[in-house]
Amino acid sequence: MEARNDVPVIPMRKSQRLRVVVDRALYRLRKLVERCCNKLKNARRIANRYDKTAESSLGFVDITSIRLWIRHLST
């Protein structure tokens, strides 16, 4: 990772001897993105990739995102 100038985002296990400092704010954003992707994959059409073109697939991702956003606002 150091050769590619990558920054570690996932914290290491407590049992490992060599500890690497992790940016907690970056880790929170990563978890947020992963949770969003998992919620989008609950829509079967996105998970199975039924759409053949990128435009129609992206359109359905937009529709599903709007549904999730509205559901979040109503709670």
Buried (B, 14 or more C-beta within 10 A) or exposed (E): EEEEEEEBEEEEEEEEEEEEEBEEEEBEEEEEEEEEEEBBEEBEBBEEEEBEEEEEBEEBBEEBBEEBEEEEEEE
